[in-house]
Amino acid sequence: MNPIRRIHPLAGILASLAVALLASSAVSPAAFAARMPVGASALVSGDNADIAFQANTKILWTSNGPGTGQSLGLGMEAGTSPAITALAFGAGYEAAFQANTGHLWVVENGVGQDLGLGMKTATSPAIAGLELGGYEAAFQANTGHLWVVQNGAGHDLGLGMKTATSPAITALPGDGYEAAFQANTGLLWVAPNGTGQNTGLGMLTATGPAISSLL
């Protein structure tokens, strides 16, 4: 499936109808979302969390909770998982995933973009919303190196990763970030704002770390 074919021709009309109906309280967000056809714009209701996942059709879906699943019509690489983050200043969400072309794609509020960056087979990206707006993503490139992407611009950190592992990333105060990953030596490395640091801690084969900033 071509990831570019994603928007139903009636998406704009349906989205406008959704706003009108919800504003008048004619139907609940969950009820309306359950009736929406595949390919229409996703609805965000109340304070519910946005969820991104690879459906059993190998298509990227989002959900705001029970009864609100929405296909974005974007094909994903089998055996991989998307990442999603909230954007600052109420700007919605940004998701990242490995498309069925092997490229890294990002999705801002339902609109997909091919970044043209090749990913390693069977790996998944990580993404974090930055304090001052935008996002930072991390992924294992098809070269085996750790790459980061800030708002669509990719940068090779030149740090080798273990095959079949995926990095983690978190935002730091002041618009910075820190990534964590399993190096090709089998050791845990971190990369605050792009500078690699070896922790000297051994990791189990085929595993990836998790990371969070401490406020």
Backbone hydrogen bonds, N-H to C=O, Kabsch-Sander energy under -0.5 kcal/mol:
donor,donor_aa,acceptor,acceptor_aa,energy
5,R,2,N,-1.2
6,R,4,I,-1.3
8,H,6,R,-0.6
8,H,39,G,-1.5
11,A,8,H,-2.3
14,L,10,L,-2.9
15,A,11,A,-2.6
16,S,12,G,-2.1
17,L,13,I,-2.4
18,A,14,L,-2.5
19,V,15,A,-1.9
20,A,16,S,-2.0
21,L,17,L,-2.7
22,L,18,A,-2.6
23,A,19,V,-2.3
24,S,20,A,-1.5
25,S,22,L,-1.1
26,A,21,L,-2.2
27,V,21,L,-0.5
32,F,28,S,-2.5
33,A,29,P,-2.6
34,A,30,A,-1.8
35,R,31,A,-0.7
35,R,32,F,-1.2
36,M,32,F,-0.8
36,M,33,A,-0.8
39,G,71,S,-1.0
40,A,37,P,-1.7
45,S,43,L,-0.5
48,N,45,S,-1.7
51,I,63,S,-2.6
53,F,61,W,-2.3
55,A,53,F,-0.7
55,A,59,I,-2.8
58,K,55,A,-2.3
60,L,74,L,-2.7
61,W,53,F,-2.8
62,T,70,Q,-2.4
63,S,51,I,-2.0
68,T,65,G,-1.8
70,Q,62,T,-2.7
72,L,60,L,-2.7
74,L,60,L,-0.5
75,G,73,G,-0.5
76,M,58,K,-3.0
77,E,98,Q,-2.5
80,T,77,E,-1.2
83,A,96,A,-2.5
85,T,94,E,-2.1
87,L,92,G,-2.6
90,G,87,L,-0.6
91,A,88,A,-1.0
94,E,85,T,-2.3
95,A,107,V,-2.6
96,A,83,A,-2.5
97,F,105,W,-2.2
99,A,97,F,-0.7
99,A,103,H,-2.8
100,N,75,G,-1.4
102,G,99,A,-2.2
104,L,117,L,-2.2
105,W,97,F,-2.7
105,W,103,H,-0.5
106,V,113,Q,-2.2
107,V,95,A,-2.5
108,E,111,V,-2.2
109,N,93,Y,-1.5
109,N,107,V,-0.7
111,V,108,E,-1.7
112,G,110,G,-0.6
113,Q,106,V,-2.6
115,L,104,L,-2.3
115,L,113,Q,-0.6
118,G,116,G,-0.6
119,M,102,G,-3.1
120,K,140,Q,-2.6
123,T,120,K,-1.2
126,A,138,A,-2.4
128,A,136,E,-2.2
130,L,134,G,-2.1
133,G,130,L,-1.7
136,E,128,A,-2.4
137,A,149,V,-2.7
138,A,126,A,-2.3
139,F,147,W,-2.2
141,A,139,F,-0.7
141,A,145,H,-2.8
142,N,118,G,-1.5
144,G,141,A,-2.2
146,L,159,L,-2.3
147,W,139,F,-2.7
147,W,145,H,-0.5
148,V,155,H,-2.2
149,V,137,A,-2.5
150,Q,153,A,-2.2
151,N,135,Y,-1.3
151,N,149,V,-0.6
153,A,150,Q,-1.9
154,G,152,G,-0.6
155,H,148,V,-2.5
157,L,146,L,-2.3
157,L,155,H,-0.6
160,G,158,G,-0.6
161,M,144,G,-3.2
162,K,182,Q,-2.5
165,T,162,K,-1.1
168,A,180,A,-2.5
170,T,178,E,-1.8
172,L,176,G,-2.6
175,D,172,L,-0.8
176,G,172,L,-0.9
178,E,170,T,-2.2
179,A,191,A,-1.3
180,A,168,A,-2.3
181,F,189,W,-2.3
183,A,181,F,-0.7
183,A,187,L,-2.8
184,N,160,G,-1.4
186,G,183,A,-2.4
188,L,201,L,-3.1
189,W,181,F,-2.7
190,V,197,Q,-2.4
191,A,179,A,-2.7
193,N,177,Y,-2.4
193,N,191,A,-0.5
194,G,191,A,-1.2
195,T,192,P,-1.7
196,G,194,G,-0.7
197,Q,190,V,-2.8
199,T,188,L,-2.3
199,T,197,Q,-0.6
200,G,188,L,-0.5
201,L,188,L,-0.5
202,G,200,G,-0.5
203,M,186,G,-3.3
207,T,204,L,-1.1
215,L,213,S,-0.6
